[in-house]
Amino acid sequence: MKELLRTTDPVRLSWLLALLTDAGIEGIVLDTHTSILEGSIGAIPRRLMVAEEDHAAACRLLRDAGEELGA
């Protein structure tokens, strides 16, 4: 698994997952439970992950949609 991005915005995560799903790429969100346990104050970002073989295509898709990706 490779990380696409980190965010504390659940709406953004939902939208990005929908984009990936529409393109046939499975995305997984990590740290959801940890983020909820800390009281939803936004201190712990959630990580959006994809399979290593889908990473390049997922990066292209999200950049084409106007998303800023870390590295």
Biotite code that builds the C-alpha atoms (Angstrom):
import biotite.structure as struc

atoms = struc.array([
    struc.Atom([0.000, 0.000, 0.000], chain_id="A", res_id=1, res_name="MET", atom_name="CA", element="C"),
    struc.Atom([1.139, 3.520, -0.785], chain_id="A", res_id=2, res_name="LYS", atom_name="CA", element="C"),
    struc.Atom([-0.122, 6.762, 0.650], chain_id="A", res_id=3, res_name="GLU", atom_name="CA", element="C"),
    struc.Atom([-1.767, 9.308, -1.632], chain_id="A", res_id=4, res_name="LEU", atom_name="CA", element="C"),
    struc.Atom([-2.436, 12.014, 0.950], chain_id="A", res_id=5, res_name="LEU", atom_name="CA", element="C"),
    struc.Atom([-3.388, 12.875, 4.517], chain_id="A", res_id=6, res_name="ARG", atom_name="CA", element="C"),
    struc.Atom([-6.324, 15.025, 5.516], chain_id="A", res_id=7, res_name="THR", atom_name="CA", element="C"),
    struc.Atom([-8.580, 15.798, 8.451], chain_id="A", res_id=8, res_name="THR", atom_name="CA", element="C"),
    struc.Atom([-11.479, 16.625, 6.112], chain_id="A", res_id=9, res_name="ASP", atom_name="CA", element="C"),
    struc.Atom([-13.960, 13.697, 5.964], chain_id="A", res_id=10, res_name="PRO", atom_name="CA", element="C"),
    struc.Atom([-15.914, 15.286, 3.110], chain_id="A", res_id=11, res_name="VAL", atom_name="CA", element="C"),
    struc.Atom([-12.769, 15.573, 0.987], chain_id="A", res_id=12, res_name="ARG", atom_name="CA", element="C"),
    struc.Atom([-11.905, 11.944, 1.768], chain_id="A", res_id=13, res_name="LEU", atom_name="CA", element="C"),
    struc.Atom([-15.364, 10.808, 0.711], chain_id="A", res_id=14, res_name="SER", atom_name="CA", element="C"),
    struc.Atom([-15.094, 12.716, -2.565], chain_id="A", res_id=15, res_name="TRP", atom_name="CA", element="C"),
    struc.Atom([-11.615, 11.354, -3.303], chain_id="A", res_id=16, res_name="LEU", atom_name="CA", element="C"),
    struc.Atom([-12.726, 7.802, -2.568], chain_id="A", res_id=17, res_name="LEU", atom_name="CA", element="C"),
    struc.Atom([-15.656, 8.265, -4.959], chain_id="A", res_id=18, res_name="ALA", atom_name="CA", element="C"),
    struc.Atom([-13.273, 9.482, -7.674], chain_id="A", res_id=19, res_name="LEU", atom_name="CA", element="C"),
    struc.Atom([-11.012, 6.484, -7.167], chain_id="A", res_id=20, res_name="LEU", atom_name="CA", element="C"),
    struc.Atom([-13.921, 4.035, -7.113], chain_id="A", res_id=21, res_name="THR", atom_name="CA", element="C"),
    struc.Atom([-15.353, 5.477, -10.346], chain_id="A", res_id=22, res_name="ASP", atom_name="CA", element="C"),
    struc.Atom([-11.960, 4.872, -11.969], chain_id="A", res_id=23, res_name="ALA", atom_name="CA", element="C"),
    struc.Atom([-11.835, 1.285, -10.717], chain_id="A", res_id=24, res_name="GLY", atom_name="CA", element="C"),
    struc.Atom([-9.151, 1.963, -8.107], chain_id="A", res_id=25, res_name="ILE", atom_name="CA", element="C"),
    struc.Atom([-9.685, 0.691, -4.569], chain_id="A", res_id=26, res_name="GLU", atom_name="CA", element="C"),
    struc.Atom([-8.812, 3.228, -1.926], chain_id="A", res_id=27, res_name="GLY", atom_name="CA", element="C"),
    struc.Atom([-8.484, 2.541, 1.785], chain_id="A", res_id=28, res_name="ILE", atom_name="CA", element="C"),
    struc.Atom([-8.634, 5.122, 4.570], chain_id="A", res_id=29, res_name="VAL", atom_name="CA", element="C"),
    struc.Atom([-6.345, 4.458, 7.539], chain_id="A", res_id=30, res_name="LEU", atom_name="CA", element="C"),
    struc.Atom([-6.430, 6.086, 10.978], chain_id="A", res_id=31, res_name="ASP", atom_name="CA", element="C"),
    struc.Atom([-10.198, 6.631, 10.976], chain_id="A", res_id=32, res_name="THR", atom_name="CA", element="C"),
    struc.Atom([-10.695, 5.137, 14.432], chain_id="A", res_id=33, res_name="HIS", atom_name="CA", element="C"),
    struc.Atom([-7.705, 6.956, 15.896], chain_id="A", res_id=34, res_name="THR", atom_name="CA", element="C"),
    struc.Atom([-9.019, 10.220, 14.494], chain_id="A", res_id=35, res_name="SER", atom_name="CA", element="C"),
    struc.Atom([-12.438, 9.596, 16.060], chain_id="A", res_id=36, res_name="ILE", atom_name="CA", element="C"),
    struc.Atom([-10.939, 8.648, 19.420], chain_id="A", res_id=37, res_name="LEU", atom_name="CA", element="C"),
    struc.Atom([-9.039, 11.928, 19.666], chain_id="A", res_id=38, res_name="GLU", atom_name="CA", element="C"),
    struc.Atom([-12.354, 13.749, 19.707], chain_id="A", res_id=39, res_name="GLY", atom_name="CA", element="C"),
    struc.Atom([-12.578, 14.896, 16.083], chain_id="A", res_id=40, res_name="SER", atom_name="CA", element="C"),
    struc.Atom([-10.588, 18.054, 16.779], chain_id="A", res_id=41, res_name="ILE", atom_name="CA", element="C"),
    struc.Atom([-8.581, 17.464, 13.633], chain_id="A", res_id=42, res_name="GLY", atom_name="CA", element="C"),
    struc.Atom([-5.271, 16.653, 15.297], chain_id="A", res_id=43, res_name="ALA", atom_name="CA", element="C"),
    struc.Atom([-4.788, 13.282, 13.603], chain_id="A", res_id=44, res_name="ILE", atom_name="CA", element="C"),
    struc.Atom([-5.154, 13.211, 9.826], chain_id="A", res_id=45, res_name="PRO", atom_name="CA", element="C"),
    struc.Atom([-6.536, 10.192, 8.015], chain_id="A", res_id=46, res_name="ARG", atom_name="CA", element="C"),
    struc.Atom([-4.395, 8.584, 5.321], chain_id="A", res_id=47, res_name="ARG", atom_name="CA", element="C"),
    struc.Atom([-5.757, 7.681, 1.894], chain_id="A", res_id=48, res_name="LEU", atom_name="CA", element="C"),
    struc.Atom([-3.958, 4.587, 0.595], chain_id="A", res_id=49, res_name="MET", atom_name="CA", element="C"),
    struc.Atom([-4.009, 2.593, -2.644], chain_id="A", res_id=50, res_name="VAL", atom_name="CA", element="C"),
    struc.Atom([-2.275, -0.550, -3.853], chain_id="A", res_id=51, res_name="ALA", atom_name="CA", element="C"),
    struc.Atom([1.268, 0.035, -5.060], chain_id="A", res_id=52, res_name="GLU", atom_name="CA", element="C"),
    struc.Atom([0.366, -0.908, -8.644], chain_id="A", res_id=53, res_name="GLU", atom_name="CA", element="C"),
    struc.Atom([-2.484, 1.656, -8.672], chain_id="A", res_id=54, res_name="ASP", atom_name="CA", element="C"),
    struc.Atom([-0.486, 4.523, -7.145], chain_id="A", res_id=55, res_name="HIS", atom_name="CA", element="C"),
    struc.Atom([0.656, 6.227, -10.373], chain_id="A", res_id=56, res_name="ALA", atom_name="CA", element="C"),
    struc.Atom([-2.822, 6.086, -11.933], chain_id="A", res_id=57, res_name="ALA", atom_name="CA", element="C"),
    struc.Atom([-4.423, 7.325, -8.700], chain_id="A", res_id=58, res_name="ALA", atom_name="CA", element="C"),
    struc.Atom([-1.987, 10.257, -8.491], chain_id="A", res_id=59, res_name="CYS", atom_name="CA", element="C"),
    struc.Atom([-2.763, 11.242, -12.087], chain_id="A", res_id=60, res_name="ARG", atom_name="CA", element="C"),
    struc.Atom([-6.494, 10.990, -11.474], chain_id="A", res_id=61, res_name="LEU", atom_name="CA", element="C"),
    struc.Atom([-6.425, 13.150, -8.358], chain_id="A", res_id=62, res_name="LEU", atom_name="CA", element="C"),
    struc.Atom([-4.103, 15.753, -9.892], chain_id="A", res_id=63, res_name="ARG", atom_name="CA", element="C"),
    struc.Atom([-6.374, 15.955, -12.960], chain_id="A", res_id=64, res_name="ASP", atom_name="CA", element="C"),
    struc.Atom([-9.243, 16.606, -10.521], chain_id="A", res_id=65, res_name="ALA", atom_name="CA", element="C"),
    struc.Atom([-7.304, 19.553, -9.078], chain_id="A", res_id=66, res_name="GLY", atom_name="CA", element="C"),
    struc.Atom([-6.052, 17.899, -5.900], chain_id="A", res_id=67, res_name="GLU", atom_name="CA", element="C"),
    struc.Atom([-2.716, 18.879, -4.372], chain_id="A", res_id=68, res_name="GLU", atom_name="CA", element="C"),
    struc.Atom([-0.738, 15.775, -3.468], chain_id="A", res_id=69, res_name="LEU", atom_name="CA", element="C"),
    struc.Atom([2.199, 15.851, -1.094], chain_id="A", res_id=70, res_name="GLY", atom_name="CA", element="C"),
    struc.Atom([5.236, 14.506, -2.885], chain_id="A", res_id=71, res_name="ALA", atom_name="CA", element="C"),
])
